[in-house]
Amino acid sequence: MHELDPEVEDRNYAKQPLTKAELERIVSAAGSVAAVLNTRHKVAKEQGWKEKPPSKTAFVKAALEENNLLRRPIVIADGRAVVGRNEDEIRALFG
């Protein structure tokens, strides 16, 4: 449950990993790999992904092995996603 909407379901994807289909939907809903990529992660730094994000396919493959490549939190509603702690954007999803 979440204070913005009692119907929101929290999920700890460190304990319950995301599937390939879920990761693909998240990237699509967010609009790009860059929008969901945790550029501070070791793999992202080593690959130079901050400057040039990977393809959706490469990102999903990497994130299946290392879920910390995703920025947090991820809030999805009505096919749109907000990634990160932008409260105004999150509220707009429910507005």
C-alpha positions in Angstrom: 0.0 0.0 0.0 1.1 3.5 -0.7 -0.1 6.9 0.7 -0.9 8.2 -2.8 -3.1 5.3 -3.8 -4.2 2.4 -1.5 -4.3 0.1 -4.5 -0.5 0.4 -5.1 1.4 -2.8 -4.5 5.0 -2.6 -3.3 7.4 -5.1 -4.6 10.9 -5.7 -3.5 12.5 -7.0 -6.7 15.7 -7.9 -4.9 13.7 -10.7 -3.2 11.2 -11.3 -6.0 13.2 -10.7 -9.3 11.5 -9.1 -12.3 10.9 -11.2 -15.4 12.2 -10.3 -18.8 8.6 -9.2 -19.8 8.3 -7.0 -16.8 11.7 -5.4 -17.4 10.7 -4.7 -21.1 7.4 -3.2 -20.0 9.2 -0.9 -17.5 11.6 0.4 -20.1 8.8 1.0 -22.5 6.6 2.7 -19.9 9.5 4.9 -18.8 10.3 5.8 -22.4 14.0 4.8 -22.6 16.7 2.7 -21.0 18.4 6.0 -19.9 15.3 6.7 -17.8 15.6 3.5 -15.7 19.4 3.0 -15.8 21.3 3.3 -12.5 24.4 5.0 -13.9 26.1 4.7 -10.5 26.2 0.9 -10.7 29.6 -0.7 -11.3 28.5 -2.5 -14.5 27.0 0.8 -15.9 30.2 2.6 -15.2 32.5 -0.1 -16.7 30.4 -0.2 -19.8 30.2 3.5 -20.3 26.4 3.4 -20.2 26.1 6.8 -18.6 27.4 8.4 -21.8 25.8 5.9 -24.2 23.0 3.7 -22.7 22.8 0.2 -24.0 20.0 -1.1 -26.3 16.8 -2.2 -24.6 17.7 -5.8 -25.3 21.2 -5.5 -23.8 19.9 -3.7 -20.7 17.1 -6.2 -20.0 19.6 -9.1 -20.3 22.0 -7.3 -17.9 19.2 -6.3 -15.5 18.0 -9.9 -15.3 21.4 -10.8 -13.9 21.8 -7.7 -11.8 18.6 -6.0 -10.7 20.5 -3.1 -9.1 21.0 -1.7 -12.6 17.5 -0.3 -12.2 17.0 3.1 -10.5 14.5 3.0 -7.7 11.7 3.4 -7.0 9.7 2.5 -10.0 6.1 3.6 -10.0 3.9 2.3 -12.8 0.3 3.4 -13.5 -1.8 3.3 -16.7 1.1 2.2 -18.8 3.3 5.1 -17.7 6.3 4.9 -15.3 8.1 7.3 -13.1 11.6 6.2 -12.0 13.3 7.9 -9.1 12.1 10.0 -6.2 10.3 12.8 -8.1 7.2 13.2 -6.0 5.5 15.6 -8.4 5.8 13.2 -11.3 4.6 10.3 -9.0 1.6 12.3 -7.9 0.8 13.2 -11.5 0.5 9.5 -12.3 -2.4 9.3 -9.8 -3.9 12.7 -10.4 
